[in-house]
Amino acid sequence: MAMVTWSDHALQRMREQTRYIAEQSCSTEIAWKWANEIFDEAEQLADFPNMGHPIPEVPEAPYLEIIVRKNFRLIYRQKSDVCYIVTVRRCSMLLDDTIIKELDSAE
């Protein structure tokens, strides 16, 4: 069983997205439901750490992603028995080498 750990950057992104969803939907209930779905999906990594797939834009990067709710990317890196969540992004936000370097430094 793997341990799931969240980076400060990933938690900050979760706070920002949850706040944005609450503002746009005028419902904290909808925002909390979204956040709980993201956290629940991340917790599945404890039992299935290889369930993600390589990031299409940079398949050589040491990160995997899980698509949650069809439009969010949960990006993580597996090291030994730890799945380290590095960021949560909208699927429309593509990654490039610059962002990968930022993710590397966030670890």
C-alpha positions as CSV (number, residue, x, y, z in Angstrom):
1,M,0.0,0.0,0.0
2,A,1.4,3.4,-1.0
3,M,1.2,6.6,1.0
4,V,-0.5,9.6,-0.7
5,T,1.2,13.0,0.0
6,W,0.1,16.4,-1.3
7,S,2.6,19.1,-2.1
8,D,1.9,22.7,-0.8
9,H,1.5,23.7,-4.5
10,A,-1.2,21.1,-5.1
11,L,-3.1,22.0,-1.9
12,Q,-2.9,25.7,-2.9
13,R,-4.3,24.8,-6.4
14,M,-7.1,22.9,-4.7
15,R,-8.0,25.9,-2.5
16,E,-8.0,28.2,-5.5
17,Q,-10.1,25.9,-7.6
18,T,-12.6,25.2,-4.8
19,R,-13.0,28.9,-4.2
20,Y,-13.5,29.5,-7.9
21,I,-16.1,26.8,-8.2
22,A,-17.9,28.2,-5.2
23,E,-18.0,31.7,-6.7
24,Q,-19.0,30.6,-10.2
25,S,-21.7,28.2,-9.0
26,C,-22.8,30.3,-6.0
27,S,-22.7,27.1,-4.0
28,T,-20.2,26.0,-1.4
29,E,-21.9,22.6,-1.5
30,I,-21.0,22.1,-5.1
31,A,-17.4,23.3,-4.5
32,W,-17.0,20.9,-1.5
33,K,-18.4,18.0,-3.5
34,W,-15.9,18.7,-6.3
35,A,-13.0,18.9,-3.8
36,N,-14.1,15.7,-2.1
37,E,-14.2,13.9,-5.4
38,I,-10.6,15.0,-6.2
39,F,-9.4,13.9,-2.8
40,D,-11.3,10.6,-3.0
41,E,-9.7,9.9,-6.4
42,A,-6.2,10.7,-5.0
43,E,-6.8,8.3,-2.1
44,Q,-7.3,5.5,-4.6
45,L,-3.6,5.9,-5.4
46,A,-2.8,4.3,-2.0
47,D,-4.1,1.0,-3.4
48,F,-3.4,1.5,-7.1
49,P,-0.3,3.8,-7.4
50,N,0.1,2.9,-11.1
51,M,-3.4,3.8,-12.2
52,G,-2.4,7.0,-13.8
53,H,-1.0,7.4,-17.3
54,P,2.0,9.5,-18.7
55,I,1.3,13.1,-19.4
56,P,0.7,13.4,-23.1
57,E,2.6,16.7,-23.6
58,V,5.7,15.4,-21.9
59,P,5.6,11.6,-21.8
60,E,9.3,11.4,-20.8
61,A,8.6,13.4,-17.6
62,P,8.5,11.3,-14.4
63,Y,4.9,12.3,-13.7
64,L,1.6,10.5,-14.2
65,E,-1.9,11.9,-14.4
66,I,-5.4,10.9,-13.6
67,I,-8.4,12.6,-15.2
68,V,-11.1,13.5,-12.7
69,R,-14.6,14.6,-13.5
70,K,-13.6,14.8,-17.2
71,N,-11.9,18.1,-17.0
72,F,-9.3,18.1,-14.2
73,R,-5.9,16.6,-14.1
74,L,-4.4,15.2,-10.9
75,I,-0.7,15.1,-11.6
76,Y,1.6,13.0,-9.4
77,R,4.9,11.3,-9.1
78,Q,5.5,7.9,-7.6
79,K,8.6,7.4,-5.6
80,S,9.0,4.0,-3.9
81,D,5.8,3.6,-1.8
82,V,4.8,7.3,-1.9
83,C,2.5,8.9,-4.5
84,Y,3.3,12.6,-4.4
85,I,0.6,14.8,-5.7
86,V,2.3,17.8,-7.3
87,T,-0.6,19.8,-8.9
88,V,-4.3,19.8,-9.9
89,R,-5.0,21.5,-13.2
90,R,-7.9,21.9,-15.7
91,C,-7.4,19.6,-18.7
92,S,-7.4,22.7,-21.0
93,M,-4.2,23.9,-19.2
94,L,-1.4,22.1,-21.2
95,L,2.0,21.5,-19.6
96,D,5.3,22.3,-21.0
97,D,9.0,22.0,-19.9
98,T,8.8,25.2,-18.0
99,I,5.9,24.0,-15.9
100,I,7.5,20.6,-15.4
101,K,10.6,22.4,-14.0
102,E,8.3,24.2,-11.6
103,L,6.8,21.0,-10.6
104,D,10.2,19.4,-10.0
105,S,11.1,22.3,-7.7
106,A,7.8,22.1,-5.8
107,E,8.7,18.6,-4.6
